[in-house]
């Protein structure tokens, strides 16, 4: 580690030298960093996100970033930079790309929900051809589109360091999804990727077919997000066929698709033999009671690997929900279950209330809590679930990580 500089003092001097007005938000964060006792032993993440503040803050601009990186050039103890919900454009992306090429200590970079486009994506992806330190990159919500996604697909053919890449809500197209899948047949370093909500004009599920083929040969990926892909039962069948041959994937997110009970039947067969999958997110599909019963049968009898199951908003009634509660009584490995948004009846409320009261289901591990009115038991919603903090991070530690985002335990690349 280098000698610790005074970040705030250097920032003030850099603003004067570059004739740039100080951003009071950046100044305050740097002052707080200067007083951090762990700065020299563990490294720190500078949290400059523009959201999650009770009092609005002046968000980081392209000009602000130019001053900031000039300060961080010698600050080897800064290992993370959170610039989510800022006002960065392609010009800021160029500044960041230059910084990434010169910096050898940054491990985590969050650029989610800025205004970076295709040109900015090309610059950042190009910088990662040479950067050998960054482990986790979040580009979520930047409209880099299909062309920008192609630059990241090319980067995955070259970079051997990056472990977690978030390209959700980036308006990716079919071409770049296929290119990313092909790149991951050779890439051995990436452990997690988020490809949620691409813009697909076809109903043929070509992207799912290529991703399934990739899973038959990829042995490094442990976390895969395929939410909002318009996936139907055909796509689920292709994925399950591939996962029979895959022994690495531990977190599969299929939320917000068009999966029905027929698709869950393929998942049931997979769960009976799979010894790897630990988290399965089926939230906001249409599996109904039949699908819930398929899952409960596999979990009650043969599967002893799955730890987390989300069936939020799946048109499941008491019959299917009670079947899942019964499966939990015999399967001690399943510790987290999320069921809100389904049709609760008296039997559902009683079954999950019993699981919670007997200690089988911890309140931190589900999204419902029982309460009683006039002798009747009801279930209230808890703001828990896998991926709860995918788009924001709380400023307090009031919520246990296991309740907030199950993936944290699988890919602990950064504090997020």
VEXDREN-2710 file (C-alpha; in Angstrom, 1 decimal):
% VEXDREN-2710
k/r/px/py/pz
1/UNK/0.0/0.0/0.0
2/UNK/1.2/3.5/-0.7
3/UNK/1.4/6.3/1.8
4/UNK/-2.2/7.5/2.5
5/UNK/-2.8/10.9/0.9
6/UNK/-5.3/13.4/2.2
7/UNK/-8.1/12.7/-0.3
8/UNK/-10.1/15.8/0.5
9/UNK/-7.1/18.2/0.5
10/UNK/-6.0/16.7/-2.9
11/UNK/-9.5/17.1/-4.2
12/UNK/-9.7/20.8/-3.3
13/UNK/-6.3/21.4/-4.8
14/UNK/-7.3/19.5/-8.0
15/UNK/-10.4/21.6/-8.4
16/UNK/-8.3/24.8/-8.1
17/UNK/-5.7/23.6/-10.6
18/UNK/-8.4/22.5/-13.1
19/UNK/-10.6/25.6/-12.5
20/UNK/-13.5/23.2/-11.7
21/UNK/-16.0/24.1/-8.9
22/UNK/-16.1/21.7/-6.0
23/UNK/-18.9/19.2/-5.8
24/UNK/-19.9/19.3/-2.0
25/UNK/-21.1/15.7/-2.2
26/UNK/-17.8/14.4/-3.4
27/UNK/-16.0/16.6/-0.9
28/UNK/-18.0/15.1/2.0
29/UNK/-17.5/11.5/0.9
30/UNK/-13.7/12.1/0.6
31/UNK/-13.6/13.7/4.1
32/UNK/-15.4/10.6/5.5
33/UNK/-12.9/8.4/3.7
34/UNK/-10.0/10.2/5.2
35/UNK/-11.3/9.3/8.7
36/UNK/-11.8/5.6/7.9
37/UNK/-9.5/3.6/10.1
38/UNK/-9.7/0.5/7.8
39/UNK/-8.6/2.4/4.8
40/UNK/-5.0/1.1/4.8
41/UNK/-5.8/-2.5/5.6
42/UNK/-9.0/-3.4/3.7
43/UNK/-9.3/-0.7/1.1
44/UNK/-12.5/1.2/0.7
45/UNK/-15.4/1.8/-1.8
46/UNK/-16.2/5.5/-2.4
47/UNK/-20.0/5.6/-2.4
48/UNK/-21.0/8.4/-4.7
49/UNK/-24.3/7.0/-5.9
50/UNK/-26.9/9.7/-6.6
51/UNK/-29.8/7.9/-5.1
52/UNK/-30.5/6.5/-1.6
53/UNK/-30.1/9.8/0.1
54/UNK/-32.6/11.4/2.4
55/UNK/-31.4/14.8/1.3
56/UNK/-30.8/15.2/-2.4
57/UNK/-27.2/15.5/-3.4
58/UNK/-25.5/17.1/-6.5
59/UNK/-24.9/14.1/-8.7
60/UNK/-21.5/13.5/-10.2
61/UNK/-21.1/14.9/-13.7
62/UNK/-18.5/14.3/-16.4
63/UNK/-16.5/17.3/-15.3
64/UNK/-16.6/16.1/-11.6
65/UNK/-15.4/12.7/-12.7
66/UNK/-12.3/14.2/-14.4
67/UNK/-11.3/15.9/-11.2
68/UNK/-12.0/12.8/-9.1
69/UNK/-9.9/10.4/-11.1
70/UNK/-7.0/12.8/-11.0
71/UNK/-7.2/12.5/-7.2
72/UNK/-7.6/8.7/-7.2
73/UNK/-4.6/8.1/-9.5
74/UNK/-2.3/7.5/-6.6
75/UNK/-4.9/6.3/-4.1
76/UNK/-4.3/2.6/-4.2
77/UNK/-6.4/1.9/-1.2
78/UNK/-9.6/2.9/-3.1
79/UNK/-10.7/-0.5/-4.4
80/UNK/-14.3/0.4/-5.3
81/UNK/-16.1/3.2/-6.9
82/UNK/-19.9/3.6/-6.9
83/UNK/-21.2/6.1/-9.4
84/UNK/-24.7/4.8/-9.8
85/UNK/-27.5/7.2/-10.7
86/UNK/-25.0/10.0/-11.6
87/UNK/-25.0/12.2/-14.7
88/UNK/-22.2/10.6/-16.7
89/UNK/-22.4/10.5/-20.5
90/UNK/-20.0/9.1/-23.1
91/UNK/-17.6/11.8/-22.2
92/UNK/-17.5/10.5/-18.7
93/UNK/-17.1/7.0/-20.0
94/UNK/-14.0/8.2/-21.9
95/UNK/-12.5/9.5/-18.7
96/UNK/-13.3/6.3/-16.9
97/UNK/-11.8/4.2/-19.7
98/UNK/-8.5/6.1/-19.4
99/UNK/-8.6/5.6/-15.7
100/UNK/-9.2/1.9/-16.0
101/UNK/-6.3/1.5/-18.4
102/UNK/-3.9/3.2/-15.9
103/UNK/-5.4/1.9/-12.6
104/UNK/-4.3/-1.4/-11.2
105/UNK/-6.2/-1.5/-7.8
106/UNK/-9.9/-0.9/-8.6
107/UNK/-11.9/-4.1/-8.1
108/UNK/-15.5/-2.8/-8.2
109/UNK/-17.1/-0.2/-10.5
110/UNK/-20.8/0.7/-10.5
111/UNK/-21.9/2.8/-13.4
112/UNK/-25.6/1.7/-13.4
113/UNK/-28.3/4.1/-14.6
114/UNK/-26.1/6.8/-16.1
115/UNK/-26.5/8.2/-19.6
116/UNK/-23.7/6.1/-21.2
117/UNK/-24.5/5.0/-24.8
118/UNK/-22.9/2.9/-27.5
119/UNK/-19.8/5.0/-27.8
120/UNK/-19.2/4.9/-24.1
121/UNK/-19.7/1.2/-24.0
122/UNK/-17.0/0.8/-26.7
123/UNK/-14.5/2.8/-24.7
124/UNK/-15.1/1.0/-21.4
125/UNK/-15.1/-2.4/-23.0
126/UNK/-11.9/-1.5/-24.8
127/UNK/-10.2/-0.5/-21.6
128/UNK/-11.0/-3.9/-20.1
129/UNK/-9.0/-5.5/-22.9
130/UNK/-5.9/-4.3/-21.0
131/UNK/-7.2/-3.8/-17.4
132/UNK/-6.2/-6.7/-15.2
133/UNK/-7.7/-5.7/-11.8
134/UNK/-11.4/-5.0/-12.2
135/UNK/-13.6/-7.9/-10.8
136/UNK/-17.1/-6.5/-10.9
137/UNK/-18.7/-4.1/-13.4
138/UNK/-22.2/-2.8/-13.3
139/UNK/-23.5/-1.2/-16.5
140/UNK/-27.2/-1.7/-15.6
141/UNK/-29.6/0.7/-17.2
142/UNK/-27.2/2.4/-19.6
143/UNK/-28.8/2.3/-23.1
144/UNK/-25.8/0.8/-24.8
145/UNK/-28.1/-1.2/-27.1
146/UNK/-27.1/-4.2/-29.3
147/UNK/-23.9/-2.5/-30.7
148/UNK/-22.6/-1.6/-27.3
149/UNK/-23.3/-5.1/-26.1
150/UNK/-21.2/-6.5/-28.9
151/UNK/-18.2/-4.6/-27.6
152/UNK/-18.6/-6.3/-24.2
153/UNK/-19.0/-9.7/-26.0
154/UNK/-15.6/-9.0/-27.7
155/UNK/-14.1/-8.0/-24.4
156/UNK/-15.1/-11.4/-22.8
157/UNK/-13.0/-13.1/-25.5
158/UNK/-9.9/-11.3/-24.2
159/UNK/-10.3/-10.3/-20.5
160/UNK/-9.3/-13.0/-18.0
161/UNK/-10.0/-11.1/-14.8
162/UNK/-13.6/-9.9/-14.7
163/UNK/-15.8/-12.1/-12.5
164/UNK/-19.1/-10.3/-12.5
165/UNK/-20.8/-8.4/-15.3
166/UNK/-24.2/-6.7/-15.1
167/UNK/-25.7/-5.7/-18.4
168/UNK/-29.4/-5.8/-17.3
169/UNK/-31.8/-3.2/-18.7
170/UNK/-29.2/-2.1/-21.3
171/UNK/-31.5/-2.7/-24.4
172/UNK/-29.3/-5.5/-25.6
173/UNK/-30.4/-7.3/-28.8
174/UNK/-30.4/-10.8/-30.1
175/UNK/-27.1/-10.5/-31.9
176/UNK/-25.1/-9.5/-28.8
177/UNK/-26.8/-12.1/-26.6
178/UNK/-25.7/-14.8/-29.0
179/UNK/-22.2/-13.3/-29.2
180/UNK/-22.0/-13.2/-25.4
181/UNK/-23.1/-16.8/-25.2
182/UNK/-20.4/-17.8/-27.7
183/UNK/-17.8/-15.8/-25.8
184/UNK/-18.7/-17.6/-22.6
185/UNK/-18.0/-21.0/-24.1
186/UNK/-14.3/-20.0/-24.0
187/UNK/-14.2/-17.5/-21.1
188/UNK/-13.0/-19.2/-17.9
189/UNK/-13.1/-16.2/-15.4
190/UNK/-16.6/-14.8/-15.4
191/UNK/-18.7/-16.2/-12.5
192/UNK/-21.9/-14.1/-12.8
193/UNK/-23.7/-12.3/-15.6
194/UNK/-27.0/-10.3/-15.6
195/UNK/-28.7/-10.2/-19.0
196/UNK/-32.1/-9.1/-17.9
197/UNK/-34.6/-7.4/-20.1
198/UNK/-33.1/-7.4/-23.6
199/UNK/-35.1/-6.1/-26.6
200/UNK/-36.0/-9.1/-28.6
201/UNK/-38.3/-8.9/-31.7
202/UNK/-38.5/-12.7/-32.3
203/UNK/-40.6/-15.3/-30.5
204/UNK/-38.3/-18.2/-31.5
205/UNK/-36.1/-18.1/-28.3
206/UNK/-32.8/-18.2/-30.2
207/UNK/-31.0/-16.4/-27.4
208/UNK/-32.1/-19.0/-24.9
209/UNK/-31.0/-21.8/-27.2
210/UNK/-27.5/-20.3/-27.5
211/UNK/-27.3/-19.7/-23.8
212/UNK/-28.3/-23.3/-23.2
213/UNK/-25.6/-24.5/-25.5
214/UNK/-23.0/-22.4/-23.7
215/UNK/-24.0/-24.0/-20.3
216/UNK/-23.2/-27.4/-21.6
217/UNK/-19.5/-26.5/-21.9
218/UNK/-19.0/-23.5/-19.5
219/UNK/-17.6/-24.6/-16.1
220/UNK/-17.0/-21.3/-14.4
221/UNK/-20.4/-19.5/-14.4
222/UNK/-22.3/-19.8/-11.1
223/UNK/-24.9/-17.0/-11.4
224/UNK/-27.1/-16.3/-14.5
225/UNK/-30.0/-13.8/-14.7
226/UNK/-32.4/-14.2/-17.7
227/UNK/-35.3/-12.2/-16.4
228/UNK/-37.8/-10.6/-18.9
229/UNK/-36.6/-12.7/-21.9
230/UNK/-40.1/-13.6/-23.0
231/UNK/-39.0/-17.2/-22.2
232/UNK/-41.6/-19.9/-22.7
233/UNK/-41.7/-23.6/-21.9
234/UNK/-39.6/-24.5/-24.9
235/UNK/-36.7/-22.3/-23.6
236/UNK/-37.0/-23.8/-20.2
237/UNK/-36.7/-27.2/-21.7
238/UNK/-33.5/-26.3/-23.5
239/UNK/-32.0/-24.8/-20.4
240/UNK/-32.8/-27.9/-18.3
241/UNK/-31.3/-30.2/-20.9
242/UNK/-28.1/-28.2/-20.7
243/UNK/-28.1/-28.1/-16.9
244/UNK/-28.2/-31.9/-16.7
245/UNK/-24.6/-31.6/-18.1
246/UNK/-23.6/-28.5/-16.1
247/UNK/-22.0/-28.8/-12.7
248/UNK/-21.2/-25.2/-11.8
249/UNK/-24.4/-23.0/-12.0
250/UNK/-25.7/-22.3/-8.6
251/UNK/-28.1/-19.3/-9.1
252/UNK/-30.7/-19.3/-12.0
253/UNK/-33.0/-16.3/-12.4
254/UNK/-35.9/-16.9/-14.7
255/UNK/-38.2/-14.2/-13.3
256/UNK/-40.7/-12.2/-15.3
257/UNK/-41.1/-14.7/-18.2
258/UNK/-43.9/-16.7/-19.6
259/UNK/-43.2/-20.0/-17.9
260/UNK/-46.2/-22.3/-17.1
261/UNK/-46.6/-25.6/-15.2
262/UNK/-45.5/-27.5/-18.3
263/UNK/-42.1/-25.7/-18.2
264/UNK/-41.8/-26.3/-14.4
265/UNK/-42.1/-30.1/-15.2
266/UNK/-38.7/-29.9/-16.8
267/UNK/-37.4/-28.1/-13.8
268/UNK/-38.8/-30.7/-11.5
269/UNK/-37.0/-33.5/-13.4
270/UNK/-33.8/-31.4/-13.3
271/UNK/-34.1/-30.8/-9.5
272/UNK/-34.4/-34.5/-8.8
273/UNK/-30.9/-35.1/-10.1
274/UNK/-29.1/-31.7/-10.0
275/UNK/-26.5/-31.4/-7.2
276/UNK/-25.4/-27.8/-7.9
277/UNK/-28.3/-25.4/-8.2
278/UNK/-28.9/-23.5/-4.9
279/UNK/-31.1/-20.5/-5.9
280/UNK/-34.0/-20.6/-8.3
281/UNK/-36.1/-17.5/-9.0
282/UNK/-39.3/-18.1/-10.8
283/UNK/-41.0/-14.9/-9.7
284/UNK/-43.7/-13.3/-12.0
285/UNK/-44.3/-16.3/-14.2
286/UNK/-47.6/-18.4/-14.5
287/UNK/-46.7/-21.8/-12.8
288/UNK/-50.0/-21.9/-10.8
289/UNK/-50.9/-24.8/-8.4
290/UNK/-49.7/-27.6/-10.8
291/UNK/-46.3/-26.1/-11.1
292/UNK/-46.0/-25.5/-7.4
293/UNK/-46.9/-29.1/-6.7
294/UNK/-44.2/-30.3/-9.3
295/UNK/-41.6/-28.3/-7.4
296/UNK/-42.8/-29.5/-4.0
297/UNK/-42.6/-33.1/-5.1
298/UNK/-39.0/-32.8/-6.2
299/UNK/-38.0/-30.8/-3.1
300/UNK/-39.8/-33.2/-0.7
301/UNK/-38.4/-36.4/-2.0
302/UNK/-35.0/-36.1/-3.8
303/UNK/-33.5/-32.6/-4.1
304/UNK/-31.3/-31.6/-1.1
305/UNK/-29.3/-28.9/-2.8
306/UNK/-31.7/-26.0/-3.4
307/UNK/-31.6/-23.3/-0.6
308/UNK/-33.6/-20.5/-2.1
309/UNK/-36.9/-20.6/-4.0
310/UNK/-39.0/-17.6/-5.2
311/UNK/-42.4/-18.2/-6.7
312/UNK/-43.7/-14.6/-6.1
313/UNK/-46.7/-13.6/-8.2
314/UNK/-47.4/-16.9/-10.0
315/UNK/-51.2/-17.3/-9.6
316/UNK/-50.7/-20.1/-7.0
317/UNK/-53.6/-20.7/-4.6
318/UNK/-53.7/-22.4/-1.2
319/UNK/-53.3/-25.9/-2.7
320/UNK/-49.9/-25.2/-4.2
321/UNK/-48.6/-23.0/-1.4
322/UNK/-49.5/-25.6/1.3
323/UNK/-47.7/-28.3/-0.8
324/UNK/-44.6/-26.1/-0.7
325/UNK/-44.9/-25.6/3.0
326/UNK/-45.2/-29.4/3.5
327/UNK/-42.0/-29.9/1.4
328/UNK/-40.2/-27.5/3.7
329/UNK/-41.0/-29.8/6.7
330/UNK/-39.1/-32.7/5.2
331/UNK/-36.4/-30.8/3.3
332/UNK/-34.2/-29.0/5.8
333/UNK/-31.8/-27.7/3.1
334/UNK/-34.4/-25.3/1.7
335/UNK/-34.1/-22.3/4.0
336/UNK/-35.5/-19.3/1.9
337/UNK/-38.9/-19.2/0.2
338/UNK/-40.7/-16.2/-1.2
339/UNK/-44.4/-16.4/-1.9
340/UNK/-46.0/-12.9/-1.9
341/UNK/-48.3/-12.0/-4.7
342/UNK/-50.2/-15.3/-4.8
343/UNK/-53.7/-16.2/-3.6
344/UNK/-53.5/-16.8/0.2
345/UNK/-56.3/-18.7/1.8
346/UNK/-56.8/-19.8/5.5
347/UNK/-54.7/-23.0/5.0
348/UNK/-51.8/-21.0/3.5
349/UNK/-51.7/-18.5/6.3
350/UNK/-51.9/-21.3/8.9
351/UNK/-49.2/-23.4/7.2
352/UNK/-46.6/-20.6/6.9
353/UNK/-47.4/-19.3/10.3
354/UNK/-46.7/-22.7/11.7
355/UNK/-43.4/-22.9/9.8
356/UNK/-42.3/-19.5/11.3
357/UNK/-43.5/-20.2/14.8
358/UNK/-41.8/-23.5/15.0
359/UNK/-38.5/-22.0/13.9
360/UNK/-38.4/-23.9/10.6
361/UNK/-38.6/-20.7/8.6
362/UNK/-36.8/-17.5/9.7
363/UNK/-38.5/-14.2/9.1
364/UNK/-35.2/-13.0/7.4
365/UNK/-35.6/-15.9/4.9
366/UNK/-39.1/-15.2/3.6
367/UNK/-41.3/-12.3/2.4
368/UNK/-44.3/-12.9/4.7
369/UNK/-45.0/-12.5/8.4
370/UNK/-48.1/-13.8/10.3
371/UNK/-50.4/-11.6/12.3
372/UNK/-53.7/-12.3/14.0
373/UNK/-57.0/-10.4/13.9
374/UNK/-60.1/-11.7/15.8
375/UNK/-58.7/-15.1/16.0
376/UNK/-57.9/-15.4/12.3
377/UNK/-54.3/-15.7/11.0
378/UNK/-53.2/-13.5/8.1
379/UNK/-49.9/-13.0/6.3
380/UNK/-48.3/-9.5/5.8
381/UNK/-45.7/-8.7/3.2
382/UNK/-42.0/-8.3/4.2
383/UNK/-39.7/-6.4/1.8
384/UNK/-37.5/-9.4/1.2
385/UNK/-36.5/-11.4/-1.8
386/UNK/-33.6/-12.5/-4.0
387/UNK/-32.4/-9.4/-5.9
388/UNK/-34.1/-7.0/-3.6
389/UNK/-31.1/-4.6/-3.7
390/UNK/-30.2/-5.2/-7.3
391/UNK/-31.0/-1.6/-8.2
392/UNK/-30.3/0.1/-5.0
393/UNK/-28.4/-0.4/-1.7
394/UNK/-29.6/0.6/1.8
395/UNK/-27.6/3.1/3.7
396/UNK/-28.1/1.2/7.0
397/UNK/-27.4/-2.4/8.0
398/UNK/-30.9/-3.0/9.3
399/UNK/-31.5/-5.8/6.9
400/UNK/-29.6/-9.1/6.9
401/UNK/-27.8/-9.8/3.5
402/UNK/-29.6/-13.2/3.3
403/UNK/-32.9/-11.4/3.3
404/UNK/-31.8/-8.7/0.9
405/UNK/-30.1/-10.5/-1.9
406/UNK/-29.4/-14.2/-1.9
407/UNK/-26.7/-13.9/-4.6
408/UNK/-24.3/-12.2/-2.1
409/UNK/-23.4/-15.5/-0.6
410/UNK/-22.7/-17.1/-3.9
411/UNK/-20.4/-14.5/-5.6
412/UNK/-18.9/-12.3/-2.9
413/UNK/-16.9/-10.2/-5.4
414/UNK/-17.7/-6.9/-3.6
415/UNK/-19.7/-5.5/-0.7
416/UNK/-22.7/-5.4/-3.0
END
